[in-house]
Amino acid sequence: MKDSAIYLAPLQGYTNHDYRNLYHKYFGGVDKYFSPYLRFEEGKEHKKSVIKDIHPENNEDLNFVPQILGTNISIFIQLAKQFENWGYSEMNWNLGCPYPMVTNRGFGSALLQKPKLVKQILNDVFTKIEIPLSIKCRLGFENPEEIHELIEVFNGFPIKELTIHARTAKQMYRGVANPKALIPIINKSKASLCYNGDISKISDIESAKTLFNNNINTFMIGRGILKNPFLASEIKGKIYSKDEKMEILKLFHNELFIINSEKLEKSHLLGRMKTHWEYLSYMFENQHKVYKTIKKNKRLDKYESLIDKIFADA
Ligand SMILES: Cc1cc2nc3c(=O)[nH]c(=O)nc-3n(C[C@H](O)[C@H](O)[C@H](O)COP(=O)(O)O)c2cc1C
């Protein structure tokens, strides 16, 4: 699997620049890092924290792609120019977010049912921007067949790469991904394809490659990497002992905790770390017990000794 390209999926609330940089320092194996989306809308200022997250200062050592979500053409173009000035070589447009607070405004996956509007936006944007544009989408909003008309639209433009999360928006994150739905698209899409959805172990990549007859060799992984941060480098052939993994994981965790304690209010710190542990606990054989113990603890002054004990017992 050494020849596969692996991308870290954008995961709002998890893969901010602190996570990305620490991930790169301790685990590696990822070829491209995507930011969680920057949402843009006429009359609304971008949040300072979001700008900070995508600023080159905070993504210096990464092969990094900022992701945007919205439909306003002039802001889209402004952002593209900003990314060009910052020296980025790619930006990504989100057509996959399934949450009503996004889709009710006509953004994210709501656009999957509006191929004419997508075409119009791409027409307006592509005449004005220099920076290569990639797209991340789903198979459809309601129906996985919707992707076919969208591919016709995408084929009219020099899309750098098309990542498809193999679910419909209606599915949200439920049920299983449907990689088979990509098979008829492989020969149709002019843009090179990246597969996304439910990759959590090396054999999932092997099965997907077989299914796609080796015609897709780029994979974006989200929750699989949150649960096993070693997955990308293992896919690239690296082998770790259990002790090595625990040692690296502990160093990663401790630095993440320090960075978060410098930035967050005390009242938010435990909550943020618990969010990470929802996935990190999968690295432990007694996953449920580990997560339950951490979730139950309400005292910040007890947190570090609790984590030391969890690692010591592993
Ligand atoms: C908590 C969470 C936040 C997410 N945030 C984003 C986002 O900001 N942009 C995006 O394109 N996708 C986002 N996604 C979707 C993931 O990038 C990915 O497409 C999805 O989780 C399927 O991949 P996986 O099975 O490897 O996790 C998010 C998913 C989750 C679970």
Ligand as a Chemical Component Dictionary entry (heavy atoms), coordinates in Angstrom:
data_LIG
# 
_chem_comp.id                   LIG 
_chem_comp.type                 NON-POLYMER 
_chem_comp.pdbx_formal_charge   0 
_chem_comp.three_letter_code    LIG 
# 
loop_
_chem_comp_atom.comp_id 
_chem_comp_atom.atom_id 
_chem_comp_atom.alt_atom_id 
_chem_comp_atom.type_symbol 
_chem_comp_atom.charge 
_chem_comp_atom.model_Cartn_x 
_chem_comp_atom.model_Cartn_y 
_chem_comp_atom.model_Cartn_z 
_chem_comp_atom.pdbx_ordinal 
LIG C1  C1  C 0 -16.935 15.738 13.443 1  
LIG C2  C2  C 0 -16.818 15.819 11.942 2  
LIG C3  C3  C 0 -16.492 17.045 11.347 3  
LIG C4  C4  C 0 -16.380 17.149 9.948  4  
LIG N1  N1  N 0 -16.014 18.345 9.368  5  
LIG C5  C5  C 0 -15.868 18.423 8.018  6  
LIG C6  C6  C 0 -15.450 19.644 7.372  7  
LIG O1  O1  O 0 -15.197 20.681 7.996  8  
LIG N2  N2  N 0 -15.317 19.628 6.007  9  
LIG C7  C7  C 0 -15.576 18.494 5.269  10 
LIG O2  O2  O 0 -15.433 18.517 4.039  11 
LIG N3  N3  N 0 -15.965 17.353 5.852  12 
LIG C8  C8  C 0 -16.098 17.278 7.187  13 
LIG N4  N4  N 0 -16.452 16.085 7.762  14 
LIG C9  C9  C 0 -16.557 14.885 6.917  15 
LIG C10 C10 C 0 -15.198 14.142 6.872  16 
LIG O3  O3  O 0 -14.214 14.940 6.270  17 
LIG C11 C11 C 0 -15.311 12.813 6.078  18 
LIG O4  O4  O 0 -15.799 13.100 4.801  19 
LIG C12 C12 C 0 -16.261 11.816 6.762  20 
LIG O5  O5  O 0 -16.000 11.731 8.151  21 
LIG C13 C13 C 0 -16.125 10.429 6.134  22 
LIG O6  O6  O 0 -14.811 9.965  6.223  23 
LIG P1  P1  P 0 -14.332 8.925  7.368  24 
LIG O7  O7  O 0 -15.272 7.749  7.334  25 
LIG O8  O8  O 0 -12.914 8.564  6.977  26 
LIG O9  O9  O 0 -14.421 9.650  8.674  27 
LIG C14 C14 C 0 -16.597 15.985 9.148  28 
LIG C15 C15 C 0 -16.937 14.771 9.763  29 
LIG C16 C16 C 0 -17.035 14.670 11.125 30 
LIG C17 C17 C 0 -17.374 13.338 11.744 31 
# 
loop_
_chem_comp_bond.comp_id 
_chem_comp_bond.atom_id_1 
_chem_comp_bond.atom_id_2 
_chem_comp_bond.value_order 
_chem_comp_bond.pdbx_ordinal 
LIG C1  C2  SING 1  
LIG C2  C3  SING 2  
LIG C2  C16 DOUB 3  
LIG C3  C4  DOUB 4  
LIG C4  N1  SING 5  
LIG C4  C14 SING 6  
LIG N1  C5  DOUB 7  
LIG C5  C6  SING 8  
LIG C5  C8  SING 9  
LIG C6  O1  DOUB 10 
LIG C6  N2  SING 11 
LIG N2  C7  SING 12 
LIG C7  O2  DOUB 13 
LIG C7  N3  SING 14 
LIG N3  C8  DOUB 15 
LIG C8  N4  SING 16 
LIG N4  C9  SING 17 
LIG N4  C14 SING 18 
LIG C9  C10 SING 19 
LIG C10 O3  SING 20 
LIG C10 C11 SING 21 
LIG C11 O4  SING 22 
LIG C11 C12 SING 23 
LIG C12 O5  SING 24 
LIG C12 C13 SING 25 
LIG C13 O6  SING 26 
LIG O6  P1  SING 27 
LIG P1  O7  DOUB 28 
LIG P1  O8  SING 29 
LIG P1  O9  SING 30 
LIG C14 C15 DOUB 31 
LIG C15 C16 SING 32 
LIG C16 C17 SING 33 
# 
